Amino acid sequence: MSFYANPDPTYQPAMRLVTNITNANPCVVTTSFDHDYITGTIVRLYVPVYYGMFQVNGLYGDIKVLTGDTFSVSLDTSYYDSFLAPVTPPYTSETALCVPIGNLNGVYTVAVENVTE
């Protein structure tokens, strides 16, 4: 099974597929490709139970961008189960996600410009 996340969707910042979360304080999240987030963005993590680290499912925190595909989240995962993406069916039908809360208003130029004629 293959999962897809649009690298340049209309609404920004966009959801990203998570490939790793460290056991640390703060934890570091790795995405499947560049996330394009900015420091201070608040994200919510969705982690299926099959991925381990199910304790973070539904938790949210603000981030600090580290690289194009990694960021730290203000969550202490030091004592949580290790994150481990499954590689065999049927558990590969779900994926771990990072979903930003809010949006970047600057990308919605139609909302502030009169485009009707």
C-alpha positions in Angstrom: 0.0 0.0 0.0 1.2 3.5 -0.8 0.2 6.7 1.0 0.2 10.1 -0.7 0.3 13.6 0.7 0.2 16.5 -1.7 3.4 18.5 -1.4 1.8 21.8 -2.4 -1.9 21.8 -1.5 -4.2 24.8 -1.7 -4.5 25.2 2.1 -1.2 25.8 4.0 0.3 24.6 6.2 -0.7 21.1 5.2 -0.9 17.7 6.8 2.2 15.5 6.5 2.9 11.8 6.8 5.1 11.0 9.9 7.9 8.5 9.4 9.5 8.8 12.9 9.0 10.3 16.4 11.8 10.1 18.9 11.6 9.3 22.6 12.8 12.6 23.9 11.8 15.9 25.6 11.0 17.6 23.3 10.3 14.9 20.8 11.5 15.2 17.2 9.2 14.3 14.4 10.4 13.3 10.9 8.0 13.7 7.9 8.1 11.8 4.6 9.1 15.0 2.7 9.7 18.7 3.5 6.9 20.0 5.7 7.2 23.7 5.0 6.2 24.5 8.6 7.4 27.5 10.5 8.6 27.7 14.1 5.6 28.3 16.4 3.1 26.4 14.4 0.8 24.2 16.5 0.4 20.6 15.3 -1.7 17.6 16.3 -0.3 14.1 16.0 -2.3 11.1 14.9 -0.6 7.8 15.5 -2.4 4.5 15.0 -1.9 2.0 17.8 0.1 -0.3 15.4 2.8 2.3 15.2 3.8 2.1 18.8 3.9 5.4 20.6 0.1 5.5 20.6 0.3 7.7 23.7 0.8 10.8 21.5 -2.4 10.1 19.4 -4.4 13.3 19.5 -1.8 15.3 21.5 -0.7 18.7 20.2 2.1 21.2 20.8 4.0 24.0 19.2 7.0 23.2 17.1 10.5 24.4 16.4 11.7 23.7 12.9 15.0 21.8 12.8 15.4 20.9 9.1 13.2 20.7 6.1 11.7 17.4 7.2 12.2 17.5 11.0 10.9 19.6 13.8 10.6 19.3 17.6 7.3 19.3 19.3 6.8 20.5 22.9 5.9 17.0 24.1 7.8 14.7 26.4 7.8 11.3 24.9 10.7 9.9 26.9 8.7 7.2 28.6 6.3 6.4 25.7 6.5 3.2 23.6 8.9 3.5 20.7 7.6 4.7 17.3 7.8 1.8 14.8 5.9 2.0 11.5 4.5 -1.4 10.5 5.7 -3.0 7.3 3.2 -5.8 6.8 -0.6 -5.9 6.2 -3.1 -5.4 7.6 -1.6 -2.7 9.8 -0.2 -0.8 6.8 -3.6 0.5 5.8 -3.3 3.4 8.2 -0.5 5.9 8.6 0.8 8.3 11.2 -0.1 12.0 10.5 0.9 15.5 11.6 -1.9 18.0 11.2 -1.3 21.7 11.7 -3.9 23.7 13.7 -4.8 26.9 11.9 -3.6 28.3 8.5 -1.4 30.8 6.9 -3.7 33.7 5.9 -1.2 35.2 3.5 -1.8 32.5 0.9 -5.5 33.4 0.5 -5.2 36.4 -1.8 -8.6 35.9 -3.3 -10.1 36.6 0.1 -8.7 40.2 0.2 -8.8 41.2 -3.5 -11.8 41.9 -5.6 -11.5 39.4 -8.4 -15.0 39.7 -9.9 -15.6 41.6 -13.1 
